[in-house]
Amino acid sequence: MGITFRKETFRDDFTFKNSPEHIRRFPFPFHEDAYMYAVNIEPHVVGPRGSVLENLIDVDEHYVAEMQDRALVLAEDPLRCQSLPHMTLAGWDLLELLMEQQALGYPEHFTLTRDGDRWRWINRPLGIDDTFTFGDTSTLPYGPMEYITRQSQGDFCILDQRDGNLWMDAGMVTTQADWSLDFDIGMNFFEWHAPVPLAHEKGIFVRALKFLTNIQQGKPARRLNWTMTINPRLDTSPENYHKWGPDRATVTPENVGDKVHLRV
């Protein structure tokens, strides 16, 4: 049975809402009542049926609305998606990964057919039916990374590995929690994490980088990251702080349960 996609907004009138089924599958990030920064990384393997880990790439009831919101953000600020010239091949890798996994996990919504380098991609929820030549950017309306991440939930950063470090050299970032891809593009792992408090002193980023640079092909890993957001707003970027920053002053003891949202 296919997913029932919700018609909702993440701005202006904020009609976003979770169904009871979606609440039951929510990946709650805390294993105890206290929290501190940690390298909470684990193997990214398929989990229980009906959970957010049932497929390696998750698609949920908010998919269509989130993609519509992403299109609005990009129309206002195209620099939310950037790829340095040497990252185009990595963009094709990402396109292949996401198309394969979406078609595998949700065949009623996505279909990928291949005849050599001639590919056909059908995305039924978004009304897309495109045929293109894999590896030939001129056959797509956007670069490969932008094309597929306009159709994939969540933000994406593609990292280049060189000089014993990781470098943020490409990304589609429209739902970030107060950080800027346009500012961080081209930075290394320690530079873009510089504003994070406490974690540097505890050596967390040194350990995280060592782990990430030693991940083996075919053995992906995952971690749960989270933030608190006032109102169900996806775009809490520094570029748009003037739109969402004042929301923080509207929280009261009476409305805190309605206004404060946990995003994972």
N, C-alpha and C positions, 0 to 999 in steps of 0.2 A: 504494500500500500504506500502511495506517495505521501510526501510531506504537504501539509496544509499551510501555505505561506500567509503570514499575517500582513494586513494593510495597516501601516503604522508610520509614525514620524519620530525622529530623534532630535527635533528642534521645534521652535515656535510653540505649537499646541501640545507637544509631547504625548502622543497617543500610544507610545510603546507600552506593551504589557506582555508578561509571560503567561502561557497556558499552564494549567496544573501539571501536564505531562512534561513541559520544559523545566519547571521548577524541580521536579523529581530527578531530572538528569543533570542538574546544575553541578559543576565541578567545584564544590566548596573547598577552598584552599587551605584551611586550617585544621591541623590534627590535634590542637590543644587550645586552651584559652589564652595563652601568652604567645606573642609573635616576635621574632627577631629575624633579620636578614639571614638567609641560608642558601647554600648551593643545593637546592632541593631538586636535583636532576635524577631522572630515572629513565630506563629504556622505553622508547615509544613503541609499544606493542599493542595489538588489538585487544580491547577490553570486553566487558560483558555486553551482550546484546541489549539494545535500548539505552545504552550509556553514551556519553559524548566520545567515548573511546571505541565504539563499535567499529568505526572506520578510521583509517589513518588520517584522513582529512574530513573534518566534520562539516556538514551542511545542516542548518536547522531552520526552524519556522520563521526566523528573522532574516533569512537570506535575501529575499527580493527587496525588502525595505532597506536593508543595510547597503545593498548595491546601488539603490537609488540615492541614498544619502552620500555615498562615495562619489557618485557622478556630480552631485551638487557641489561638493567640496572641490573637486578637480576643476570644475567650471569656474569657480571663484579664484582658485590658486593652483595652477598647473605644476608648480614646483613641489607639491606634495608627492609627486612621483618623479624620481630622477634615477638615471643610470649612467655612470661614467663609461666612456667608449669601450674600454677593455672588458666590460661586463655583459656585452650582448650575448655571447655564447652561454653564459650562466643563466641569462634570461630565457633562452630556449630550453635549458635544462629544467627550469622552474615550470615553464609552460607544459612540458611533457609530464612532469611529476603530477601537477594539479589536474590536468585533463585525465590522465590514467586513473588517478585515485577517485575523482568525482564520478567518472563513468563506471568504475568498478563498484563503488559503494552505493550509487544512486542511479541505476540504469534506467529507471522510469523518468528521470529528469535530464540526464546527460548521456550523449552517445559520441564516441570517438571511433572513427573508421580510418584505416591507413592503407594506402596503396603505394608502397615505397615512401618517397618524400611527399607524396600528395595526400594531405590529411583533410578530413571533414569533421567539423566540430559542431554538435547540436546542443544548445543550451535552451531547453524548453521553458524554464521559468522566466528567462529574460528575453525569449523570442529571438534567439541568435541561431543562425544556420550558415556557417562560413566554411568555405573550402580554401585551403592555402598550401603553399609549399614550405615544408618544414626547413628552417634555416634561411629562408628568403624573407627578409623583413618587409620588402616591398609588396608582399602579398597579404599583409595584415594592415588593418586601419591604424594600429599603434605598434610600438616595439613589442617584442614577445612578452616581456615581464609586465608591461602596462596592460597589454591585451588580456592576459589571463587573470591578473590581480584586480581588474575591474569586474571580474566575475567570481571572486573568491573572498570569503569572509576573513576578517582579521587584517592586521598590518603585516607587511613583509619587508625584511631587510636581507639582501644578499651580501655576504661578506667575502672579501678576497683575503687569502692567507699568504702572507709574505713577511720576511724579516722577523720571524718568530712571533708575529702578532696577527690580529684580525682587523680588517679595515672595512668600514661601512661605505661601500662604493656603489650601492644601488638600493633602491627601496620604493615601496608604495606605502605611504604612511599617512592615513587620513583620520585615524581614530586614536591618536596617541594621547598619553596622559602628561601634558605639559612639557613636551620636548619637541624639537624641530629637526626634521630630516634635512631641510635646507641648510641649517646651521651645522649639523653633524656630518654631512656628506663628506667623505674623504678622511674622516678622523679614524684613529685606531681605537681598540677596545677600551683602553684606559682613559683616553681623551673624552670619549662620549659618555663614559660613566663618571666623569670627574665630579658632577654636582651631587651624586648620591652620598648622603651622610653615613658615617659609621662603618660602612662596609669596607672601605679602603683600609682603614686601620685594622680591621679584623682579618685582612688578607683574603677576603672572599673573592675578589675579582682576579687575583693571581691564581687561585685554585680553579676558578671557573674557566679562565683562559686556557690553562693547562689541559683541562678536560676537553674543552671544545676543539682545540687543535689536534687532539688525538682520537676524535670520533672516527670510527672506521666506516668505510663505504658499506651501505646495506644494514647499518646498525644505528638507526636514528635515536635521538634522545629527546626528552621533553621536560619542561618544568612549568608549574603554575605560577603566573604572575598576576598581580591584582592591584586595583586602585579603588578609591572611593570617589564617586562623582555626584555632584548635586544636579538633580534632574537626570533623566535618561538621555543625556547628550553624548554622542559619539565623538564629535570633534572638540576636544579640549586641548587644542594646540596653543602655544604661546602667540602665534600669529593672530589668533582670535580670542585672546584673553579678555579683550574689552566686551566680548559677547557673553562669556561664561563666568568670568571672575566675579562679577557682582552677585551671581547666584548664591555665592557662599554666605552673603550677608542676609539671605532670606530664610535661613534655617532657624526654626524655633522649637522649643520642646514639644509643641503641639503638632508640627508638621514634619518632624525629623523622619518619621517612618515612611512618609510618602516621598520626600525629596531626596534622601540619601540613598544612593545605589551602589552596590558592590559589583564591580566588573572584574571578571577573571579572564 
